């Protein structure tokens, strides 16, 4: 079984956020950091070199693959901010929230935005809170 490549590190989240050169992007990431801390009740930790992740859970798939991951997180990438949410969030009530969010793109388990000013922050926070609740229901066992 392969081991997860992205794991928690001891690198300072504060230092990583402070090192973001673009002032608006740095402010956006600090806002996301506070939002995700509120949603999870946990401080952010660096997962790998670039993901700020919050809380942890242990997953095990029917295939037998298992591991630990952050419940939610974000990463300042070259062109976008990647926001890591639950997979399959394009349906039901969440789909309605996405329609109200503002300018964004979605991937399998990522929401991509350029700037927080492009989206409705209250809607984004609802999406984060829904994702945290869903993952905690699906995977009640916390990672060690």
FENMO-V697499 format. One record per helix or strand of 3 or more residues. SS is the DSSP state (helix for helix, strand for strand). FROM is the first residue (numbers start at 1). LEN is the number of residues. If there is no record, write none. Layout:
BEGIN
ss->{SS,SS}
from->{FROM,FROM}
len->{LEN,LEN}
END
This chain:
BEGIN
ss->{helix,helix,strand,strand,strand,strand,helix,strand,helix,helix}
from->{13,23,44,51,66,81,92,110,116,121}
len->{6,18,4,10,11,4,10,4,3,18}
END
